[in-house]
Amino acid sequence: MKKIALLLSLFSISFPAFCQDTSTEKQLIKKTIELYFDGWATGDTTKLGKAMHASCHLKNYRDGKFTVYTREQYLSFFKPRPVPPNLQTRIISLDVTNNMGSAKVEISTEKDLFTDYFNLMKTDEGWVIADKVSTRTPHITGDACTAAGRRVDSLFAVYNSQTPGAAVAIVKDGKVVFQKGYGMADLEHDIPITPQTVFNVASVSKQFTAFATYLLASEGRISLEDDVRKYIPELPDYGHVIKIKHLLGHTSGLRDQAAIWSLAGSISGDISTTEQTLKLLARQRNLNFTPGTAFGYCNTGYTLLAEIIHRVSGQSFATYTAEKIFRPLGMTSTQFCDNYGKVVKNKAESYELINGIYYHQPLNVSNPGPSNLLTTVEDLTRWILNFEHPVVGTPALIKAFNEASYLDNGSKVILRIAGDHDTIFHAKGQNLSNYKGVEMITHGGHAAAFRTFMGRFPHEQLAIIALSNDEHNERLNARWQMAEFYIKDKLKEESSSPAASRPPVLKPTVEYTGDVKDFGGEYYSDELGTSYTFIPRGNVLVMRHLRLDDIVLKREGEGKFSGAGPETFAFEMAFEKDEKGGVKGFVISNFGVKGLRFEKVR
């Protein structure tokens, strides 16, 4: 009994030595590996030696020969040198158990890619490399795609084991010529991004919803000319027929669901479901414009498309797309997520950098259709290749799918006219335009802090896929640069004419006669089921909602104001008066809602 008590005592004394903050230990291991990288890059044997234990051996197998080097033999290979051009280093993975660890790292030079596996141990002097196995893969010099891939590496070199990052894939001439991950999928658990990392691709999802709609039509189960209320009768009758083709082309005139939720007080991270959205749409009394007469980007339309597929097929939208698109194409890591709580392996978290600290940007959405496709760059290459050699859909279907949408008057749907009259047309979840004279079909996405892009250059047989979990990813301006790496000889140089200098336009100071006190009070919208209170503070009017930060309004005219908050899209509003001159309510508009009315209740 005394022996058992003694053993338990020893166990309780020694156990804390193996209890550790894994995250802290991983940071210490990273410092050791960074020291190794620095020494390797400059030939500094002091740094290299400090990172490696005296008993460290280095092993590799090449040309049918197994070789082993001692630490001293390995260090003798190095001489002081300048950092090799285009050097890229990164930690692929880390694992820690008690005082032991393992790591996979890459060192890429002009000629070679070195992949090393380290075994590490924590000693009294800290973490050191106890053993290393290595392999070398020569870069194919002179190969254009290899050279372009290395330039892609340089674009994303800002991402590392301390940052979120991106996954990239390039398809050229019917082959996947580049796939790689940069940065971390999960900063808390030190999980790196790979081509197999699952991202929420946000609005890139729309083309899949549109394609599924085309498949259902090809089965004869719906017509693109059908009235949407044939399948969703609870949608209000606005006195105009809204057709399925209007939903596809963003020409329905329906209010955008994200814009409505913004005015209703929704904030980032709120739970959002298809059922909630359908109930909200049933309360809307007006359209933004007559269906088929204009373009208005509208997530609502794609929620309704997914719901039509669900009701007509008798399957969930997720099941229908899995059976009709993803499984036939071998997209085994792809799904439309209809339950935000579902566990999905290899899924990336999304992050925003605020004042030097990374924060999670949660995405609790169970509303597939306009967004919420979960997929990988590896799977998306299969989708890209389907356009060239169809497995799902016929060539005729794909041709129609890739063409621009049309207004009811027969003119193409214009998304916008960019500089030099470069017109961007919309085509069913895709945009048609050109880059330096080369035709392209593209779409981007943004949800929480996910930033995504997929672009095809059909005539050049080039496609670019870039998925990021970094809110600030677009600062890299990588999309078009990647295109230039692969088809530079096909691009025309744009003539840059200096902009004519114009004197600044000074707005005259306007004195408004109305007193902001006239607008104070509480206002309610039955369409949103929500209230706003307006509080006069001197000459300033403050807009208050139970769930939002107060918004200080900017005066734009007699009874007219504008504003925006951290959780609110920019809006304009105008107060209305009754016959006696008293304020009776206001109308408010933002990018996706026009003329929504609030009535004064007190």
C-alpha positions in Angstrom: 0.0 0.0 0.0 2.9 2.3 0.9 4.5 1.5 -2.5 1.2 2.5 -4.3 1.0 5.7 -2.4 4.6 6.5 -3.2 4.0 5.8 -6.9 0.9 8.1 -6.9 2.9 10.8 -5.2 5.7 10.6 -7.8 3.1 10.6 -10.6 1.5 13.7 -9.2 4.9 15.5 -8.9 6.1 14.6 -12.4 2.8 15.0 -14.3 2.9 18.8 -14.5 6.2 18.6 -16.3 4.2 17.1 -19.3 1.2 19.5 -18.9 1.7 22.4 -21.3 0.0 25.0 -23.3 0.2 23.4 -26.8 -0.3 26.7 -28.6 2.6 28.2 -26.7 4.9 25.3 -27.4 4.0 25.4 -31.1 5.0 29.0 -31.2 8.4 28.1 -29.6 8.8 25.3 -32.2 8.1 27.8 -35.0 10.9 30.1 -33.7 13.3 27.2 -33.8 12.3 26.4 -37.4 12.5 30.0 -38.4 16.0 30.1 -37.0 16.8 27.0 -39.2 15.3 28.8 -42.2 17.4 31.9 -41.6 20.5 29.9 -41.2 19.8 27.9 -44.3 19.1 31.0 -46.4 22.3 32.8 -45.5 24.7 29.9 -44.8 24.9 30.9 -41.2 26.1 27.8 -39.4 25.7 29.4 -36.0 21.9 29.7 -36.5 21.6 26.3 -38.1 23.6 24.7 -35.3 21.5 26.4 -32.6 18.3 25.0 -34.2 19.7 21.4 -34.2 20.7 19.1 -31.4 24.3 17.9 -31.3 23.1 14.3 -31.9 20.9 15.3 -34.9 21.2 13.2 -38.0 20.0 14.1 -41.4 18.8 11.4 -43.8 17.6 11.1 -47.4 17.3 8.6 -50.1 18.2 9.5 -53.7 19.4 7.8 -56.8 19.0 4.4 -55.1 21.3 5.4 -52.3 20.4 6.0 -48.6 22.6 8.7 -47.0 23.1 9.8 -43.4 24.9 12.9 -42.3 25.9 14.0 -38.8 25.1 17.5 -37.7 28.8 18.5 -38.2 28.9 17.0 -41.7 25.7 18.8 -42.6 27.0 22.2 -41.3 30.2 21.8 -43.3 28.1 22.0 -46.6 27.2 25.7 -45.8 29.2 28.8 -46.5 28.1 32.4 -45.9 26.0 33.6 -49.0 23.3 36.1 -50.0 19.7 34.9 -49.7 18.9 32.9 -52.9 16.5 34.8 -55.3 12.9 33.8 -55.1 13.4 31.9 -51.9 10.1 30.7 -50.3 9.9 28.9 -46.9 6.9 27.7 -45.1 5.8 25.4 -42.3 3.2 23.0 -43.6 2.2 21.3 -40.4 3.0 21.0 -36.7 2.2 18.5 -34.0 3.1 18.4 -30.3 2.9 15.7 -27.6 4.4 16.5 -24.3 8.1 17.3 -25.0 8.1 15.8 -28.5 7.0 17.4 -31.8 7.0 16.9 -35.5 6.9 19.3 -38.4 6.7 19.3 -42.2 8.4 22.2 -43.9 9.2 23.4 -47.5 12.1 25.4 -48.8 11.7 26.5 -52.5 14.6 28.0 -54.5 15.0 28.9 -58.1 15.9 25.3 -59.0 14.6 23.0 -56.3 11.8 22.3 -53.8 13.1 20.8 -50.6 10.5 19.0 -48.4 11.8 18.3 -44.8 10.2 16.3 -42.0 11.6 17.3 -38.6 11.4 15.4 -35.3 11.8 17.8 -32.4 12.4 17.6 -28.7 12.2 20.1 -25.9 15.4 20.1 -23.8 16.6 22.4 -21.0 17.8 24.7 -23.8 14.4 24.7 -25.5 13.1 23.1 -28.6 15.7 21.6 -31.0 15.6 19.5 -34.2 16.5 16.0 -33.1 16.2 14.3 -36.5 15.5 15.2 -40.1 14.5 13.4 -43.3 14.6 15.3 -46.6 13.7 15.0 -50.2 14.4 17.3 -53.2 12.2 17.9 -56.2 13.9 19.8 -59.0 11.8 22.5 -60.7 11.5 22.0 -64.4 13.4 25.0 -65.7 12.1 26.5 -68.9 8.6 25.2 -68.4 6.2 28.2 -68.7 3.6 26.8 -66.2 6.2 26.1 -63.6 7.7 29.5 -63.9 4.2 31.0 -63.7 3.5 28.9 -60.6 6.6 30.2 -58.9 5.4 33.8 -59.6 2.0 32.8 -58.0 4.0 31.8 -54.9 5.5 35.2 -54.7 2.1 36.9 -54.7 1.0 34.9 -51.7 4.3 35.0 -49.8 2.7 37.4 -47.2 0.8 34.4 -45.8 2.5 32.2 -43.2 1.9 30.1 -40.1 0.8 33.3 -38.2 -1.9 34.4 -40.7 -5.0 33.2 -42.5 -4.3 32.7 -46.2 -5.6 31.2 -49.5 -5.8 28.2 -51.7 -5.1 28.6 -55.4 -5.6 26.3 -58.4 -4.8 27.0 -62.1 -6.2 25.0 -65.0 -4.5 25.5 -68.4 -5.1 23.6 -71.6 -7.4 21.0 -70.0 -4.9 20.2 -67.2 -4.5 21.3 -63.5 -1.1 22.9 -63.7 -1.0 24.5 -60.2 -2.5 23.8 -56.8 -1.3 25.1 -53.5 -2.3 26.4 -50.1 -0.8 29.4 -48.2 -1.3 30.4 -44.6 -3.5 28.8 -42.1 -7.1 27.4 -42.2 -7.4 27.5 -38.4 -5.1 29.8 -36.4 -6.2 28.4 -33.1 -5.3 24.8 -33.9 -2.4 25.5 -36.3 -4.0 23.8 -39.3 -2.5 24.9 -42.6 -4.4 25.6 -45.8 -4.0 22.9 -48.6 -5.8 22.3 -51.9 -8.1 20.1 -49.9 -9.2 22.8 -47.4 -12.9 23.5 -47.5 -14.0 27.1 -47.9 -17.4 28.7 -48.0 -17.2 30.3 -51.5 -20.0 32.8 -50.9 -21.5 34.2 -54.1 -19.4 32.0 -56.3 -22.1 29.5 -55.2 -24.7 31.2 -57.5 -23.5 29.6 -60.7 -24.0 26.2 -59.2 -27.6 27.1 -58.2 -28.2 28.5 -61.7 -26.7 25.3 -63.3 -29.0 23.1 -61.2 -31.9 25.2 -62.3 -30.9 24.6 -66.0 -30.6 20.8 -65.2 -34.1 20.8 -63.7 -35.5 22.6 -66.8 -33.7 20.1 -69.1 -35.5 17.3 -67.4 -38.8 19.1 -68.4 -39.9 19.6 -64.8 -39.9 23.4 -65.0 -39.7 26.1 -67.6 -37.5 29.2 -67.3 -40.6 31.1 -68.5 -42.7 29.8 -65.5 -44.3 32.3 -63.0 -42.3 31.9 -59.7 -45.6 31.9 -57.8 -46.6 28.6 -59.5 -44.1 27.0 -57.1 -43.9 29.5 -54.3 -47.5 30.8 -53.9 -46.9 32.6 -50.6 -44.8 35.1 -52.5 -46.9 38.3 -52.8 -48.7 39.1 -56.0 -47.1 42.4 -57.1 -49.3 42.8 -60.1 -46.5 41.7 -62.4 -45.3 38.1 -63.3 -41.9 37.3 -62.0 -40.4 34.5 -64.1 -37.7 32.0 -63.2 -35.5 33.5 -65.8 -35.8 36.9 -64.0 -34.5 35.2 -60.8 -31.5 33.9 -62.8 -30.6 37.2 -64.4 -31.2 39.5 -61.3 -34.0 41.2 -63.2 -36.9 40.2 -60.9 -37.2 43.6 -59.1 -37.5 41.7 -55.8 -35.8 43.3 -52.7 -32.5 41.8 -51.9 -32.7 39.7 -48.7 -29.4 40.8 -47.3 -30.5 44.5 -47.8 -33.8 43.8 -46.1 -32.2 42.0 -43.1 -29.8 44.9 -42.7 -32.7 47.3 -42.3 -34.4 44.8 -39.9 -31.4 45.0 -37.6 -29.6 41.8 -38.5 -25.9 41.7 -37.4 -22.9 39.7 -38.4 -23.0 36.2 -37.0 -26.8 36.0 -36.7 -28.4 32.7 -37.6 -30.0 32.9 -41.0 -32.2 30.2 -42.6 -34.2 29.7 -45.8 -37.4 29.5 -43.7 -36.7 32.8 -42.1 -36.0 34.5 -45.4 -39.2 33.1 -47.0 -41.3 34.4 -44.1 -39.6 37.8 -44.5 -40.2 37.9 -48.3 -43.9 37.1 -47.8 -44.3 40.4 -45.9 -42.8 42.6 -48.6 -45.3 44.8 -50.3 -43.4 46.4 -53.2 -40.8 45.7 -55.8 -37.7 47.8 -56.6 -38.7 47.9 -60.3 -40.9 46.1 -62.8 -39.7 42.6 -63.5 -37.6 42.2 -66.6 -36.9 45.9 -67.1 -33.6 46.4 -65.2 -30.7 44.7 -63.4 -30.6 44.7 -59.6 -28.3 42.2 -57.9 -30.5 40.1 -55.8 -29.6 37.2 -53.4 -33.4 36.7 -52.9 -33.7 35.3 -56.4 -31.2 32.6 -55.7 -32.9 31.6 -52.4 -36.1 31.2 -54.4 -34.4 29.1 -57.1 -33.0 26.7 -54.5 -36.5 26.5 -53.0 -38.1 25.8 -56.4 -35.6 23.0 -56.9 -36.5 21.6 -53.5 -40.2 21.7 -54.0 -40.2 20.4 -57.6 -37.7 17.6 -57.1 -39.0 16.5 -53.7 -35.4 16.5 -52.4 -33.5 19.0 -50.4 -31.5 21.4 -52.5 -28.3 20.0 -51.0 -29.3 16.4 -52.0 -30.4 17.4 -55.5 -27.1 19.2 -56.3 -25.0 16.4 -54.8 -26.8 13.8 -57.0 -26.9 15.8 -60.2 -23.6 17.7 -60.1 -21.1 16.9 -57.4 -21.0 13.1 -57.3 -20.9 12.7 -61.1 -18.0 15.1 -61.3 -16.1 13.5 -58.4 -16.4 16.6 -56.2 -16.3 14.6 -53.0 -15.5 17.5 -50.7 -18.3 19.7 -52.1 -21.8 20.4 -50.7 -24.4 23.0 -50.2 -24.7 23.5 -46.5 -28.3 23.8 -45.3 -27.5 23.5 -41.5 -24.8 25.9 -40.1 -24.2 23.5 -37.2 -23.1 20.6 -39.3 -19.5 19.4 -38.7 -17.5 19.6 -41.9 -14.0 18.1 -42.0 -11.1 20.3 -43.2 -13.2 23.5 -43.1 -11.4 26.8 -42.9 -12.4 29.5 -40.4 -12.5 33.1 -41.6 -10.6 36.0 -40.0 -10.3 39.7 -40.0 -7.3 41.6 -38.7 -8.3 44.5 -36.4 -5.7 46.6 -34.7 -3.1 43.9 -35.2 -5.2 41.1 -33.8 -7.0 38.4 -35.8 -10.7 37.9 -35.0 -13.1 35.1 -36.0 -15.9 36.3 -38.3 -18.6 33.7 -37.7 -21.0 32.5 -40.5 -24.1 30.9 -39.1 -26.1 30.5 -42.3 -28.5 27.7 -43.3 -29.6 29.3 -46.5 -28.1 27.6 -49.6 -28.6 29.0 -53.0 -27.2 32.5 -53.1 -24.3 31.4 -51.0 -23.2 28.6 -48.7 -21.5 26.2 -51.1 -18.6 24.5 -49.2 -15.9 23.3 -51.5 -12.1 23.1 -52.3 -9.9 24.4 -55.1 -9.2 20.8 -55.9 -12.9 20.1 -56.5 -13.5 23.3 -58.4 -10.9 22.2 -61.0 -13.3 19.4 -61.8 -16.1 21.9 -62.2 -13.9 24.0 -64.5 -13.0 21.0 -66.7 -16.7 20.1 -67.1 -17.1 23.2 -69.2 -14.6 21.9 -71.7 -15.6 18.2 -71.6 -19.1 17.9 -70.2 -19.9 15.1 -67.9 -22.8 16.9 -66.3 -25.1 18.8 -68.8 -24.9 18.8 -72.6 -22.8 21.1 -74.7 -26.0 22.9 -75.7 -27.0 23.4 -72.1 -23.6 24.8 -71.2 -23.6 27.1 -74.2 -26.9 28.6 -73.1 -25.8 28.8 -69.5 -22.7 30.8 -70.5 -24.6 33.3 -72.5 -25.7 36.7 -71.2 -29.1 37.1 -69.6 -31.7 39.3 -71.3 -34.2 41.9 -70.3 -37.8 41.5 -71.6 -37.1 44.0 -74.3 -34.4 41.7 -75.8 -31.3 43.7 -74.7 -28.5 42.0 -72.7 -28.4 42.5 -69.0 -25.7 44.9 -68.1 -24.1 44.6 -64.7 -22.2 47.9 -65.1 -20.1 49.8 -67.6 -16.5 50.0 -66.4 -13.8 52.4 -67.7 -13.4 53.0 -71.4 -16.9 51.8 -71.9 -16.0 48.2 -71.0 -19.4 46.6 -70.6 -19.8 43.8 -68.0 -22.8 41.6 -68.8 -24.5 39.2 -66.4 -25.0 35.5 -67.2 -26.8 33.4 -64.6 -24.5 33.6 -61.6 -21.5 34.6 -63.8 -20.3 37.9 -65.3 -19.1 38.3 -68.9 -16.4 40.9 -69.6 -12.9 41.1 -70.9 -9.4 41.7 -69.4 -7.0 43.6 -71.6 -8.9 42.3 -74.7 -9.3 38.7 -73.6 -12.8 37.5 -72.9 -13.5 36.1 -69.4 -16.3 34.6 -67.3 -16.0 35.4 -63.7 -17.6 35.8 -60.3 -16.4 36.7 -56.8 -17.8 36.2 -53.4 -17.7 37.7 -49.9 -19.3 36.2 -46.8 -18.0 36.7 -43.2 -14.3 37.1 -44.0 -14.2 34.6 -46.9 -13.0 36.2 -50.1 -13.4 34.0 -53.2 -13.0 34.2 -56.9 -13.3 31.9 -59.9 -12.5 33.1 -63.4 -12.4 31.4 -66.8 -10.8 32.6 -70.0 -12.4 30.2 -72.4 -10.6 31.1 -75.6 -7.2 30.7 -73.8 -8.3 27.5 -71.9 -7.2 29.2 -68.7 -9.1 29.2 -65.3 -8.1 30.7 -62.0 -9.5 29.7 -58.7 -8.6 31.6 -55.5 -10.3 31.0 -52.2 -9.3 32.9 -49.1 -10.2 33.1 -45.4 -8.6 36.6 -45.0 -10.9 39.6 -45.1 -8.1 41.7 -46.5 -7.1 39.2 -49.3 -8.1 41.5 -52.1 -5.4 44.0 -51.2 -3.0 41.5 -52.9 -4.7 42.3 -56.3 -3.7 38.7 -57.2 -6.5 37.7 -59.6 -5.4 39.6 -62.6 -1.7 39.3 -61.9 -2.1 35.5 -62.0 -3.8 35.7 -65.4 -0.9 37.7 -66.7 1.6 35.0 -65.6 -0.1 32.5 -67.9 -1.4 34.4 -70.9 0.7 37.6 -70.9 1.3 37.3 -74.7 -2.4 37.3 -75.3 -3.1 40.5 -73.4 -3.2 44.0 -74.9 -1.5 46.8 -73.0 -4.1 49.3 -71.9 -3.4 52.9 -72.8 -3.3 55.0 -69.7 -4.4 58.6 -70.5 -3.7 61.1 -67.7 -6.9 62.3 -66.1 -7.7 65.9 -66.8 -7.3 67.9 -63.6 -10.5 69.4 -62.5 -11.0 71.9 -59.7 -12.6 70.4 -56.6 -16.3 70.8 -56.5 -17.2 72.8 -53.4 -20.7 72.1 -52.0 -22.4 75.3 -50.9 -23.3 75.4 -47.3 -27.0 74.9 -46.9 -29.1 76.0 -44.0 -32.1 73.8 -43.5 -35.3 75.3 -42.2 -36.7 72.1 -40.5 -35.8 71.4 -36.9 -34.4 67.9 -36.2 -36.7 67.9 -33.2 -39.6 67.4 -35.6 -38.3 64.0 -36.5 -37.9 62.6 -33.0 -39.9 59.6 -32.0 -40.5 55.9 -32.7 -41.2 54.5 -36.1 -42.3 51.0 -37.0 -42.3 48.8 -40.2 -44.8 45.9 -40.5 -42.8 44.6 -43.5 -39.7 44.2 -41.3 -41.4 43.7 -37.9 -38.9 46.2 -36.4 -38.7 49.7 -34.9 -36.3 52.6 -35.0 -36.2 55.5 -32.6 -34.9 58.9 -33.6 -33.2 61.1 -30.9 -32.4 64.8 -31.6 -29.1 65.9 -30.1 -28.7 69.6 -30.8 -28.7 69.9 -34.6 -27.9 66.2 -35.0 -30.4 63.4 -35.4 -29.4 60.0 -34.0 -31.0 56.7 -35.3 -31.4 54.0 -32.7 -32.2 50.3 -33.0 -32.3 47.8 -30.1 -29.7 45.6 -31.8 -27.4 48.1 -33.5 -24.9 50.8 -32.5 -26.4 54.3 -32.7 -26.1 55.9 -36.1 -25.5 59.6 -36.4 -27.3 60.7 -39.5 -26.0 63.1 -42.1 -28.4 65.7 -43.3 -28.9 65.7 -47.1 -31.9 68.0 -47.6 -35.2 69.1 -46.1 -36.3 66.1 -44.2 -33.7 63.9 -45.9 -30.8 62.1 -44.3 -28.2 59.4 -45.0 -26.3 57.0 -42.8 -24.5 53.7 -42.2 -23.3 51.7 -39.3 -20.8 48.9 -38.6 -23.5 46.4 -39.2 -25.7 48.3 -41.6 -25.5 48.9 -45.3 -25.4 52.6 -46.4 -28.9 54.0 -46.8 -30.9 57.2 -47.6 -34.1 58.2 -46.0 -36.8 60.9 -46.3 -39.4 61.8 -43.7 -43.0 62.4 -44.8 -45.5 64.8 -43.4 -49.3 64.7 -43.2 -51.7 67.4 -44.3 -51.2 69.3 -41.1 -47.5 69.4 -41.5 -46.8 66.8 -38.8 -44.2 64.0 -39.5 -46.1 60.7 -40.2 -43.3 58.4 -41.2 -40.3 57.9 -43.5 -39.2 55.9 -46.5 -35.8 54.3 -46.6 -33.6 52.8 -49.4 -30.3 51.0 -49.7 -28.5 49.1 -52.4 -31.2 46.4 -52.5 -34.3 47.9 -51.1 -36.2 50.9 -52.6 -38.8 52.9 -50.8 -39.6 50.8 -47.7 -42.0 52.6 -45.4 -42.0 53.2 -41.7 -44.9 54.7 -39.8 -44.6 56.9 -36.8 -46.1 55.2 -33.7 -45.2 57.7 -31.0 
